[in-house]
Amino acid sequence: MSKSVVEMVEEEARRVLEEARRRAREIIEAAERRAREILEDKSYMRELEVEKRLLLREAEEKARRIVEEAKRVAEELERRGMANLDRVVREVVKVVAGL
């Protein structure tokens, strides 16, 4: 008994379909492997750590500059205050002494 043309076409279609399923499984498995590799890759963490250290360094430098400026302003205010205090003391002494 020989196969009919329809049977031969059906058989070929089954083979093509099986090959397509096999290739689809391979592609999906490869994509899943690559996705796992990407998720497991922590190289971006190194980049974030470098960026974090840079930002911390910049923040520390800015804080240092702010503290230094505040100290300068405080010293200037103290100096002015002492000058005013000296003037006020002299005036009080004059009033008390009746001058």
Backbone bond lengths (Angstrom), bond angles and torsions (degrees), N, CA, C in turn:
res aa  C-N    CA-C-N  psi(-1)  N-CA   C-N-CA  omega(-1)  CA-C   N-CA-C  phi
1 M - - - 1.427 - - 1.521 109.69 -
2 S 1.258 113.77 125.22 1.451 117.76 179.96 1.523 109.28 -97.00
3 K 1.317 113.49 153.85 1.463 119.36 -179.25 1.523 109.13 -75.86
4 S 1.316 113.34 146.57 1.451 117.94 176.43 1.522 109.00 -81.81
5 V 1.276 116.35 165.62 1.454 122.18 179.25 1.523 109.19 -60.80
6 V 1.305 117.51 -40.39 1.460 122.10 -179.80 1.514 109.58 -61.68
7 E 1.316 117.42 -43.78 1.458 120.97 179.72 1.526 110.78 -63.96
8 M 1.311 116.12 -40.18 1.458 119.95 179.37 1.528 110.44 -65.40
9 V 1.324 117.29 -40.75 1.466 121.33 178.59 1.515 109.97 -65.95
10 E 1.332 116.91 -43.13 1.462 121.08 178.74 1.529 110.77 -61.76
11 E 1.310 116.18 -42.13 1.469 121.11 179.48 1.530 110.70 -63.78
12 E 1.321 116.05 -43.09 1.468 120.73 177.89 1.531 110.13 -65.06
13 A 1.316 117.66 -40.54 1.466 122.04 178.53 1.526 110.06 -61.66
14 R 1.354 117.17 -41.38 1.472 120.90 177.47 1.522 111.09 -61.95
15 R 1.326 116.13 -42.64 1.472 119.98 179.06 1.538 110.61 -62.88
16 V 1.327 116.91 -44.57 1.464 121.51 179.47 1.527 109.88 -62.69
17 L 1.324 115.67 -43.66 1.457 120.53 179.92 1.528 110.92 -63.85
18 E 1.310 118.38 -43.19 1.466 121.92 177.70 1.532 110.92 -63.21
19 E 1.304 116.89 -41.05 1.463 120.83 177.92 1.529 110.40 -63.95
20 A 1.329 116.49 -41.58 1.463 120.56 178.70 1.524 110.21 -64.23
21 R 1.323 118.36 -41.71 1.474 121.46 177.48 1.526 111.06 -63.29
22 R 1.334 115.77 -42.78 1.457 120.02 179.79 1.527 110.55 -61.76
23 R 1.330 116.72 -45.57 1.473 121.09 179.28 1.531 110.93 -65.13
24 A 1.330 116.76 -39.01 1.461 120.27 178.18 1.526 110.04 -62.29
25 R 1.350 117.08 -43.73 1.475 120.48 177.41 1.521 110.58 -60.96
26 E 1.322 117.78 -43.45 1.467 121.18 179.04 1.529 111.21 -61.13
27 I 1.323 115.51 -43.77 1.473 120.04 -179.61 1.523 110.31 -64.67
28 I 1.318 116.80 -44.99 1.472 120.60 179.19 1.526 110.59 -62.91
29 E 1.319 117.36 -43.85 1.466 120.35 179.06 1.531 111.02 -62.65
30 A 1.323 116.24 -42.42 1.468 120.11 178.46 1.528 110.20 -63.61
31 A 1.326 117.15 -40.95 1.468 120.90 178.91 1.523 110.46 -65.13
32 E 1.317 117.35 -40.77 1.471 120.58 178.03 1.522 111.14 -64.53
33 R 1.339 117.09 -41.58 1.473 120.51 177.32 1.524 110.18 -60.75
34 R 1.327 115.86 -46.08 1.478 120.26 -179.15 1.528 110.83 -63.94
35 A 1.321 116.67 -39.94 1.465 120.25 178.41 1.533 109.71 -62.70
36 R 1.331 117.55 -42.43 1.477 120.41 177.29 1.522 110.81 -62.26
37 E 1.325 116.15 -42.42 1.468 119.58 178.94 1.528 110.91 -61.07
38 I 1.313 115.65 -43.67 1.469 119.54 -179.89 1.521 110.24 -63.49
39 L 1.334 116.32 -44.45 1.462 119.92 -179.68 1.526 112.20 -66.65
40 E 1.318 117.16 -32.57 1.461 120.51 -179.66 1.518 112.58 -82.02
41 D 1.324 116.48 -17.60 1.466 120.72 -179.10 1.516 109.39 -71.24
42 K 1.300 116.07 117.51 1.463 120.94 -177.96 1.530 111.63 -105.71
43 S 1.310 117.63 18.57 1.464 119.77 -178.39 1.527 111.23 -61.74
44 Y 1.324 116.51 -31.26 1.459 118.74 178.23 1.529 110.79 -62.93
45 M 1.330 116.88 -25.85 1.468 120.47 178.79 1.530 110.26 -64.50
46 R 1.331 116.49 -36.93 1.465 119.32 177.97 1.525 110.08 -63.04
47 E 1.319 115.77 -42.75 1.466 119.87 178.68 1.528 110.69 -62.64
48 L 1.325 116.39 -41.94 1.464 119.71 178.95 1.524 111.18 -65.63
49 E 1.324 117.01 -37.60 1.470 120.81 179.26 1.528 109.99 -64.67
50 V 1.322 117.46 -42.65 1.466 121.19 177.93 1.522 109.68 -61.86
51 E 1.330 116.92 -45.43 1.466 121.26 179.56 1.532 110.51 -62.90
52 K 1.327 116.71 -40.38 1.471 120.60 179.08 1.524 110.65 -62.07
53 R 1.332 116.43 -45.61 1.473 119.52 179.74 1.527 110.90 -62.60
54 L 1.311 116.96 -40.28 1.464 120.93 178.68 1.529 110.58 -62.89
55 L 1.326 117.07 -45.89 1.461 120.53 179.60 1.532 111.38 -64.12
56 L 1.322 116.85 -40.15 1.464 120.06 177.59 1.523 111.10 -62.96
57 R 1.317 116.07 -43.05 1.463 120.21 179.24 1.530 110.66 -61.54
58 E 1.331 116.14 -44.11 1.460 120.74 178.80 1.534 110.74 -63.43
59 A 1.330 117.00 -42.49 1.466 120.57 -179.78 1.520 110.58 -65.37
60 E 1.328 117.06 -41.18 1.465 120.39 178.89 1.530 110.98 -64.20
61 E 1.312 116.84 -40.90 1.466 121.13 178.80 1.528 110.41 -64.97
62 K 1.308 116.37 -43.48 1.466 119.80 178.87 1.531 110.22 -63.74
63 A 1.317 117.56 -42.46 1.464 121.35 178.71 1.527 110.22 -62.44
64 R 1.331 116.54 -41.22 1.465 120.43 178.87 1.527 110.78 -61.40
65 R 1.348 116.63 -43.78 1.472 120.51 179.12 1.529 111.21 -63.78
66 I 1.316 116.85 -39.95 1.468 120.99 179.63 1.521 110.25 -64.75
67 V 1.345 116.66 -43.39 1.468 120.49 179.60 1.525 109.85 -64.20
68 E 1.321 117.50 -43.50 1.466 120.24 178.93 1.526 111.47 -61.00
69 E 1.314 116.85 -43.18 1.467 120.88 178.69 1.532 110.18 -64.44
70 A 1.320 116.78 -41.48 1.466 120.21 178.88 1.522 110.56 -62.76
71 K 1.323 117.41 -39.37 1.471 120.70 177.78 1.528 110.15 -63.51
72 R 1.332 116.81 -43.26 1.471 120.09 178.81 1.526 111.13 -61.16
73 V 1.313 116.28 -44.07 1.465 120.53 179.81 1.529 109.73 -64.51
74 A 1.339 117.06 -43.14 1.463 120.50 179.54 1.527 110.63 -62.33
75 E 1.315 117.34 -42.08 1.466 120.49 178.60 1.525 110.96 -63.34
76 E 1.324 116.46 -41.17 1.464 120.45 178.69 1.526 110.29 -64.81
77 L 1.309 117.30 -43.18 1.471 120.54 178.50 1.524 110.64 -63.95
78 E 1.320 116.38 -40.44 1.470 119.92 178.56 1.531 109.97 -63.79
79 R 1.322 116.39 -43.89 1.463 120.57 179.06 1.527 110.54 -60.81
80 R 1.329 116.35 -46.40 1.465 119.95 178.13 1.527 111.01 -63.18
81 G 1.316 115.82 -41.11 1.460 120.59 179.63 1.516 111.42 -62.03
82 M 1.326 115.77 -42.59 1.466 119.73 179.20 1.524 110.23 -65.17
83 A 1.316 117.49 -39.80 1.473 120.88 178.14 1.520 109.50 -62.93
84 N 1.321 116.99 -44.38 1.467 120.68 178.29 1.524 110.79 -65.53
85 L 1.323 116.20 -39.38 1.459 120.53 179.22 1.526 110.02 -61.92
86 D 1.325 116.57 -44.03 1.474 120.06 177.92 1.527 110.03 -58.73
87 R 1.313 117.51 -43.80 1.462 121.49 -179.33 1.518 110.34 -64.28
88 V 1.349 116.37 -44.70 1.458 120.33 -179.35 1.530 110.28 -64.73
89 V 1.324 118.33 -41.21 1.473 121.94 178.99 1.520 109.94 -61.52
90 R 1.323 117.57 -44.04 1.467 120.02 178.20 1.521 110.89 -60.56
91 E 1.336 116.68 -41.79 1.467 120.36 179.37 1.531 110.73 -64.77
92 V 1.333 116.91 -42.68 1.464 120.96 179.04 1.523 110.13 -63.36
93 V 1.327 116.81 -42.81 1.463 121.05 178.88 1.518 109.48 -60.85
94 K 1.310 118.01 -42.71 1.464 121.50 -179.94 1.532 109.59 -61.51
95 V 1.355 116.19 -43.64 1.466 119.90 -178.69 1.522 109.50 -65.94
96 V 1.319 117.13 -45.70 1.460 121.21 -178.85 1.532 110.06 -64.99
97 A 1.295 116.88 -40.70 1.472 120.84 -178.46 1.519 111.23 -77.87
98 G 1.310 116.84 -11.19 1.455 121.01 179.56 1.503 112.89 77.87
99 L 1.286 116.77 29.26 1.469 119.49 -178.69 1.497 112.19 -91.74
